[in-house]
Amino acid sequence: MNASVIARIAKIVPLAVVAAVGIAACGPTNDGASVAASAPVTTPAATSSATPGAGAVPAPTAPAATTPAPTASATAETTAGTDAGTDAGTSAGTARTDAKAAAKGAAEPVRAKPTTPSGGNGSGNGNGNGGGIGISFGGLNEGGKIELGELVSFSVTWKNNDASGTRAMAPVVSTQQDEGAPCNQVVAMADGTLERKDASGWKTLDHLSQGGGMDYAGTANDAAFTLAAGESRTVEYRMRLSLANRPGRITIEADAPVPNSKNYLDMAKAELNASVVDHHSPEMVSVTPPAKGVVTTDPIPFGFRVSSPDGAQGLRPRVAVWSVEGLTSDDVTLEALVGDVWKPVELKDDCGPVAVVPNVPGVRDGNTVEYTFRATFKKTPKYDVDIRVSAEANGHKSVERSVFGRDGR
């Protein structure tokens, strides 16, 4: 059973509450590359003539009977020694640790975390193999940078490594949940566009980012093709992440599901991890944590200092309050310190309670501004609460930082 599929089915995503100050904008356009999407990779075997989007979905061909492999071998490959299912010498204690980690993940908000590409070939590109299909990326390197607002081109190659016969597959590409997504209240879906180059030209796909289920795996049936044994096919893509996102880590996933099938347990998968960057993003200089780490009904003061490469005049502070209780704007108040006076910030519910303040002057020191806020809960929260701060300048957002130092969770 594919480990990523098990994790996605098992996760229950808690609600998040966001209080923010700022706006979002979109990036420029670009016509992109002109290379044919279905350019075959040179291999000893014949190249498939199937082209994404060129015709009807072929019926999957049943493979010849083979000796059953252990269940764990059906999972996507990972760097040697990291997958307990592929290492016969892995201790039972490690397995219990993995189970505890999975259980803990189900209680936390979904945040994208970098992973080692499946079956990495050492070149920096993610590779994967499952169900007889090998997958590799081109044009983007593992750990590479993706600039917000810019059009990024890359390719994905699918190869039939099963010598027993043909394989029908749909070329699925999507981004996993993104720590820099505009809203993390339910699922952290990146905002932007994804295009695939078909025989008729560039096609804008309905989805860029995965949601909370497996629906994304059925989004490429219109581009399905069949690969003979040893045959490869390369498809071109281009992606643009909008300025509604913020810098952070993101994972691009490529899959090879059987066309028109709902069985994804043995689906081949490859992952490529990248960093989302924004050269106009404000910088979080420092965070002043609350004096007490315990959250009660007492006011919780905190501060943070930010700067902007484009100057401090356009800076606006952002504050996000997270709780599994699903708080609303009636459950918490937010105030900003202006001079020596605490001034309330009006809240509205939009991806959680959102505070919009046109001008919070803060204390300016050159291009650096220091802001001081305090949050007050009307009743003591029963569950974990986190307060995360960031800033925005002219539509460009900074990374988020936890005032309690929980940035690694």
C-alpha positions as CSV (number, residue, x, y, z in Angstrom):
1,M,0.0,0.0,0.0
2,N,1.4,3.4,-1.0
3,A,2.5,5.1,2.2
4,S,1.5,8.6,1.1
5,V,-2.0,7.5,0.2
6,I,-2.3,5.9,3.7
7,A,-1.2,9.1,5.3
8,R,-3.6,11.2,3.3
9,I,-6.5,8.9,4.1
10,A,-5.6,8.9,7.8
11,K,-5.2,12.6,8.4
12,I,-8.0,14.6,10.0
13,V,-7.3,18.3,9.5
14,P,-8.1,20.5,12.4
15,L,-9.6,24.0,12.0
16,A,-7.3,27.0,12.1
17,V,-8.0,30.6,13.1
18,V,-6.3,33.5,11.3
19,A,-6.1,37.2,12.2
20,A,-4.4,39.2,9.5
21,V,-3.6,42.6,8.2
22,G,-2.9,43.0,4.5
23,I,-3.9,42.4,0.9
24,A,-2.9,40.0,-1.9
25,A,-2.0,40.5,-5.5
26,C,-1.3,38.4,-8.6
27,G,1.9,38.1,-10.7
28,P,2.8,38.8,-14.3
29,T,2.1,36.5,-17.3
30,N,4.5,34.7,-19.6
31,D,3.9,32.6,-22.8
32,G,6.3,29.9,-21.6
33,A,8.2,27.3,-23.6
34,S,7.4,26.0,-27.0
35,V,8.8,22.4,-26.9
36,A,6.3,19.7,-27.8
37,A,4.8,18.1,-24.7
38,S,4.9,14.5,-25.8
39,A,8.6,14.5,-26.9
40,P,9.7,10.9,-26.2
41,V,12.8,10.1,-24.2
42,T,15.3,8.1,-26.3
43,T,15.4,4.5,-25.1
44,P,16.2,1.2,-26.6
45,A,12.5,0.4,-26.8
46,A,10.1,2.0,-29.3
47,T,8.6,5.4,-28.2
48,S,4.8,5.6,-27.6
49,S,2.8,7.6,-30.1
50,A,0.2,8.5,-27.5
51,T,0.0,12.3,-26.8
52,P,-1.6,13.9,-23.7
53,G,-5.0,15.2,-24.6
54,A,-4.9,13.7,-28.2
55,G,-7.6,11.1,-28.0
56,A,-9.6,8.6,-26.0
57,V,-8.3,7.1,-22.9
58,P,-6.8,3.6,-23.7
59,A,-8.0,0.6,-21.7
60,P,-5.5,-0.6,-19.2
61,T,-3.7,-3.8,-20.2
62,A,-3.6,-6.5,-17.5
63,P,0.0,-7.4,-16.6
64,A,1.3,-11.0,-16.8
65,A,1.1,-12.9,-13.5
66,T,4.2,-12.4,-11.4
67,T,5.4,-13.7,-8.1
68,P,3.6,-11.6,-5.3
69,A,5.9,-9.2,-3.6
70,P,5.7,-8.1,0.0
71,T,3.0,-5.5,0.6
72,A,5.6,-2.9,1.6
73,S,7.3,-3.1,-1.7
74,A,4.3,-1.5,-3.4
75,T,5.0,1.8,-1.7
76,A,6.9,4.6,-3.4
77,E,10.7,4.2,-3.0
78,T,12.5,6.5,-0.6
79,T,16.2,7.2,0.1
80,A,17.8,4.0,1.3
81,G,17.3,3.3,5.0
82,T,14.4,5.8,5.5
83,D,11.5,3.5,4.6
84,A,10.7,0.9,7.2
85,G,8.6,-1.1,4.7
86,T,11.6,-1.6,2.4
87,D,14.2,-2.5,5.0
88,A,13.9,-6.0,6.4
89,G,16.2,-5.1,9.2
90,T,14.2,-2.2,10.6
91,S,13.5,-2.7,14.3
92,A,10.0,-3.1,15.8
93,G,10.8,0.0,17.9
94,T,11.2,2.1,14.8
95,A,7.9,0.9,13.5
96,R,6.2,1.8,16.7
97,T,7.8,5.3,16.5
98,D,6.5,5.8,13.0
99,A,3.0,4.8,14.1
100,K,3.1,7.3,17.0
101,A,4.4,10.0,14.6
102,A,1.5,9.3,12.2
103,A,-1.0,9.5,15.0
104,K,0.5,12.8,16.2
105,G,0.2,14.2,12.6
106,A,-3.5,13.6,12.6
107,A,-4.0,16.0,15.4
108,E,-1.9,18.9,13.9
109,P,-2.7,21.4,11.2
110,V,-1.6,20.3,7.7
111,R,1.7,22.0,6.8
112,A,3.9,21.0,3.9
113,K,7.2,19.5,5.0
114,P,10.1,18.6,2.7
115,T,10.7,14.9,2.1
116,T,13.4,12.9,0.3
117,P,12.3,12.3,-3.4
118,S,11.2,8.7,-4.0
119,G,14.0,6.7,-5.4
120,G,16.3,9.7,-5.8
121,N,19.0,9.2,-8.4
122,G,21.5,11.5,-6.7
123,S,21.1,14.2,-9.5
124,G,18.7,16.3,-7.4
125,N,15.6,15.4,-9.3
126,G,12.8,13.4,-7.6
127,N,12.2,9.9,-9.0
128,G,9.7,7.3,-8.1
129,N,8.7,3.8,-9.1
130,G,5.5,1.9,-8.3
131,G,3.2,-0.4,-10.3
132,G,6.0,-0.8,-12.9
133,I,6.1,2.9,-13.7
134,G,9.2,5.0,-13.1
135,I,8.7,8.8,-12.8
136,S,11.4,11.6,-13.0
137,F,11.4,15.4,-13.1
138,G,13.3,17.7,-15.5
139,G,13.9,21.4,-15.5
140,L,13.6,21.7,-11.7
141,N,16.2,20.5,-9.3
142,E,15.5,19.1,-5.8
143,G,15.8,22.0,-3.4
144,G,15.5,24.6,-6.2
145,K,13.8,28.0,-5.9
146,I,10.4,29.0,-7.3
147,E,9.8,32.8,-7.4
148,L,6.3,33.9,-6.5
149,G,4.5,35.5,-9.5
150,E,6.9,34.0,-12.1
151,L,6.1,31.3,-14.7
152,V,8.1,28.2,-13.9
153,S,8.5,25.5,-16.6
154,F,9.4,21.9,-16.0
155,S,8.8,18.4,-17.4
156,V,7.9,15.0,-16.1
157,T,8.9,11.7,-17.7
158,W,7.0,8.5,-17.1
159,K,8.6,5.1,-18.1
160,N,7.3,1.6,-18.1
161,N,9.9,-0.5,-16.3
162,D,7.7,-3.6,-16.3
163,A,9.1,-6.0,-19.0
164,S,5.9,-8.1,-18.8
165,G,3.7,-5.9,-20.9
166,T,2.1,-2.5,-21.5
167,R,0.8,-0.1,-18.9
168,A,-2.0,2.5,-19.2
169,M,-1.6,5.6,-17.0
170,A,-2.8,9.2,-16.6
171,P,-0.1,11.8,-16.1
172,V,-1.1,13.6,-12.9
173,V,0.9,16.5,-11.5
174,S,-0.1,18.7,-8.4
175,T,1.4,20.5,-5.5
176,Q,1.1,19.0,-2.0
177,Q,-0.2,21.1,0.8
178,D,1.9,24.3,1.1
179,E,3.2,25.9,4.3
180,G,3.0,29.3,2.5
181,A,-0.6,28.8,1.4
182,P,-3.0,31.8,1.8
183,C,-5.3,29.9,4.2
184,N,-4.5,27.0,6.5
185,Q,-7.9,26.8,8.2
186,V,-8.8,23.4,6.6
187,V,-6.2,22.4,4.0
188,A,-3.1,24.4,3.0
189,M,-3.7,24.7,-0.7
190,A,-1.3,26.8,-2.8
191,D,-2.9,29.5,-4.9
192,G,-1.9,29.7,-8.6
193,T,-2.2,28.0,-12.0
194,L,-0.9,24.9,-13.6
195,E,-0.8,24.2,-17.3
196,R,0.0,21.1,-19.3
197,K,1.2,21.1,-22.9
198,D,-1.0,18.9,-25.1
199,A,-1.0,18.3,-28.8
200,S,-3.4,21.3,-29.3
201,G,-1.3,23.6,-27.1
202,W,-1.2,24.7,-23.5
203,K,-4.2,23.6,-21.4
204,T,-4.9,25.3,-18.0
205,L,-5.7,22.5,-15.5
206,D,-8.5,22.8,-13.0
207,H,-6.3,22.2,-10.0
208,L,-2.8,23.2,-9.0
209,S,-2.9,22.0,-5.4
210,Q,-4.1,18.8,-3.7
211,G,-7.1,19.1,-1.4
212,G,-7.9,16.9,1.6
213,G,-8.7,13.7,-0.3
214,M,-7.6,11.8,-3.4
215,D,-9.7,13.6,-6.0
216,Y,-6.5,15.1,-7.5
217,A,-5.5,11.6,-8.7
218,G,-8.3,11.5,-11.2
219,T,-7.7,14.9,-12.9
220,A,-5.7,13.7,-15.9
221,N,-7.8,11.0,-17.5
222,D,-8.2,13.2,-20.6
223,A,-4.4,12.9,-21.2
224,A,-4.0,9.2,-20.5
225,F,-1.7,7.1,-22.6
226,T,-0.3,3.6,-22.8
227,L,3.4,2.7,-22.6
228,A,4.9,-0.5,-24.0
229,A,7.6,-2.3,-22.0
230,G,10.7,0.0,-21.7
231,E,8.9,2.9,-23.3
232,S,9.0,6.5,-21.9
233,R,7.0,9.7,-22.4
234,T,7.8,13.2,-21.3
235,V,5.1,15.9,-20.7
236,E,5.8,19.6,-20.3
237,Y,4.2,21.7,-17.5
238,R,4.3,25.3,-16.4
239,M,3.2,26.7,-13.0
240,R,2.7,30.1,-11.5
241,L,2.3,30.7,-7.7
242,S,0.4,33.9,-7.0
243,L,1.4,36.6,-4.5
244,A,-1.5,35.4,-2.3
245,N,1.1,32.8,-1.1
246,R,4.1,33.5,1.0
247,P,7.6,32.1,1.0
248,G,8.1,28.6,2.4
249,R,8.6,25.0,1.4
250,I,6.5,23.2,-1.3
251,T,6.5,19.8,-2.8
252,I,5.5,19.0,-6.4
253,E,4.1,15.5,-6.8
254,A,3.8,13.5,-10.1
255,D,1.7,10.3,-10.2
256,A,0.8,7.5,-12.6
257,P,-2.7,6.3,-11.7
258,V,-4.6,3.8,-13.9
259,P,-7.0,5.8,-16.0
260,N,-10.6,6.0,-14.7
261,S,-9.7,3.9,-11.7
262,K,-10.4,4.7,-8.0
263,N,-7.8,2.3,-6.8
264,Y,-4.7,4.4,-5.9
265,L,-3.0,2.0,-3.4
266,D,-0.2,0.9,-5.9
267,M,0.0,4.2,-7.7
268,A,3.5,5.2,-8.8
269,K,4.6,8.6,-7.3
270,A,7.6,10.9,-7.3
271,E,8.1,14.1,-5.3
272,L,10.3,17.1,-5.8
273,N,10.9,19.5,-3.0
274,A,11.5,23.2,-3.6
275,S,11.6,26.6,-1.8
276,V,9.1,29.3,-2.6
277,V,10.9,32.7,-2.6
278,D,9.9,36.3,-3.1
279,H,12.6,39.0,-3.5
280,H,10.1,41.7,-2.5
281,S,9.0,39.8,0.6
282,P,9.3,41.6,4.0
283,E,11.8,40.1,6.4
284,M,11.0,39.0,9.9
285,V,13.9,40.5,11.9
286,S,12.9,39.3,15.4
287,V,10.0,38.2,17.6
288,T,9.4,39.2,21.3
289,P,7.5,36.4,22.9
290,P,4.9,36.8,25.6
291,A,6.2,36.9,29.2
292,K,4.2,33.8,30.0
293,G,3.8,30.8,27.8
294,V,0.5,29.8,29.4
295,V,-2.7,31.0,27.6
296,T,-5.5,32.2,30.0
297,T,-8.0,35.0,29.8
298,D,-5.2,37.5,30.7
299,P,-4.0,39.7,27.8
300,I,-1.1,38.2,25.9
301,P,1.3,40.9,24.7
302,F,3.9,40.2,22.1
303,G,5.9,42.1,19.5
304,F,7.9,41.6,16.3
305,R,10.2,43.6,14.1
306,V,10.1,43.5,10.3
307,S,11.8,45.3,7.4
308,S,11.1,45.4,3.7
309,P,13.5,45.6,0.7
310,D,11.1,48.1,-0.9
311,G,11.1,50.4,2.2
312,A,9.0,50.5,5.4
313,Q,6.3,52.8,4.2
314,G,4.1,50.1,2.7
315,L,4.6,47.6,5.6
316,R,1.5,46.2,7.3
317,P,1.6,43.7,10.2
318,R,-0.2,40.4,10.2
319,V,-1.3,38.3,13.2
320,A,-2.7,34.7,13.1
321,V,-4.2,32.9,16.0
322,W,-4.6,29.1,15.6
323,S,-6.6,26.8,17.8
324,V,-8.3,23.4,17.2
325,E,-11.4,24.8,18.9
326,G,-12.4,26.7,15.8
327,L,-12.5,30.1,17.4
328,T,-14.5,32.9,15.8
329,S,-14.1,36.7,16.0
330,D,-16.4,36.7,19.1
331,D,-13.9,34.5,21.0
332,V,-10.8,36.6,20.9
333,T,-9.9,40.3,20.8
334,L,-6.8,41.8,19.2
335,E,-5.3,45.2,20.1
336,A,-2.4,47.2,18.7
337,L,-0.1,49.5,20.8
338,V,-0.1,52.9,19.2
339,G,2.1,55.2,21.2
340,D,1.1,54.5,24.8
341,V,-2.5,53.5,23.9
342,W,-3.9,50.1,23.2
343,K,-6.3,50.4,20.2
344,P,-8.7,47.6,19.4
345,V,-8.5,46.0,15.9
346,E,-11.8,45.1,14.3
347,L,-12.2,41.4,13.4
348,K,-14.2,39.7,10.7
349,D,-14.5,36.1,9.8
350,D,-12.6,35.2,6.6
351,C,-10.5,32.1,6.8
352,G,-10.9,32.6,10.6
353,P,-11.2,35.9,12.3
354,V,-9.3,38.5,10.3
355,A,-8.2,42.0,11.4
356,V,-7.8,44.6,8.8
357,V,-6.2,47.9,9.9
358,P,-5.2,50.4,7.2
359,N,-2.4,52.0,9.3
360,V,-0.6,50.6,12.3
361,P,2.5,52.9,12.7
362,G,4.5,50.9,15.1
363,V,8.0,52.2,16.1
364,R,10.1,52.9,13.0
365,D,13.9,52.7,12.9
366,G,15.1,53.3,9.4
367,N,13.5,50.6,7.2
368,T,12.7,48.5,10.3
369,V,9.4,48.7,12.1
370,E,8.6,47.2,15.5
371,Y,4.9,46.3,16.3
372,T,3.4,45.4,19.6
373,F,0.0,43.6,19.9
374,R,-1.9,41.8,22.5
375,A,-4.5,39.1,22.2
376,T,-7.2,38.4,24.8
377,F,-9.3,35.2,24.9
378,K,-12.8,35.5,26.4
379,K,-12.4,32.1,28.0
380,T,-9.3,30.0,28.6
381,P,-8.8,27.7,25.6
382,K,-9.1,24.0,26.3
383,Y,-6.7,23.0,23.6
384,D,-3.4,24.1,22.1
385,V,-3.2,27.7,20.9
386,D,-0.5,29.3,18.7
387,I,-0.1,32.9,17.7
388,R,1.9,33.5,14.5
389,V,3.1,36.9,13.2
390,S,4.2,38.1,9.8
391,A,4.0,41.2,7.6
392,E,3.0,42.4,4.2
393,A,4.3,45.1,1.9
394,N,2.6,46.0,-1.4
395,G,1.0,42.6,-1.6
396,H,4.2,40.7,-0.8
397,K,4.0,38.6,2.4
398,S,6.7,37.5,4.7
399,V,7.1,34.1,6.3
400,E,5.2,33.4,9.5
401,R,6.8,33.1,12.9
402,S,5.3,31.7,16.1
403,V,5.5,34.0,19.1
404,F,5.9,30.8,21.2
405,G,8.8,29.5,19.2
406,R,6.9,26.7,17.6
407,D,8.1,27.3,14.0
408,G,9.3,23.7,13.6
409,R,6.0,22.0,14.3
